[in-house]
């Protein structure tokens, strides 16, 4: 049995509790696809409700920790050195259209370093998590990035702009957090995206590193304009060379 910190334990419990609301609402969204108005307003409420549960749960034992979250923005509490970074539903557009590919994301940043990260896909019941210098895991199985060394054999993911730019074998899943989790688990070989938000990638960036992959220095960018490059260590130079003008 792997040993996890009390903070990661809190994160797991918060994500599991919030996921119940997300799963229930996702079932409703699927029914709303056929209505004239569509489910957009409903999904916005879900996003905010999931965020509220996460903030409440994380605050129960760590009352003074600060927050950075997609919906409410920055909440500065007494402890500004420890910041929970939250994306209540990454992959909102997928959720909105009844596509079961989205995730709840939580990371803990301590003195400008991400030390814990969690990405929970509640539909597939896949809990990806990592802690600094302790490795990355999927449901208690240790994760390792892929070892493929030919670009032709690799599969990469990005957003719309990245897919248009690149001649690599590409996917555009609509959920950056799961893309990074998939790089960490070897399902994907690399992920790149320009001008992305910290809450989309904080947990996943740590995960890739802890699974033996390479991430560029994301700390030099503004919180909402990060250019990220993540891949296995074997393929990193080749990927970066391919993306020189992106």
Secondary structure, 3 states (H helix, E strand, C coil): CCCCCHHHHHHHHHHHHHHHHHHHHHHHHHHHCCCCCCCHHHHHHHHHHHHHHHHHHHHHHCCCEEEEECCCEEECCCEEEEEEEEEEEECHHHHHCCCCCCEEEEEEEECCEEEEEEEEECCCCEEEEEECCCEEEECCEECCCCCCCCHHHCCEECCHHHHHHCCCCEECCCCHHHHHHHHHCCCCCEEEEEEECHHHHHHHHHHHHHCCEEECCHHHCCCCCEEEEEEECCCHHHHHHHCCCC
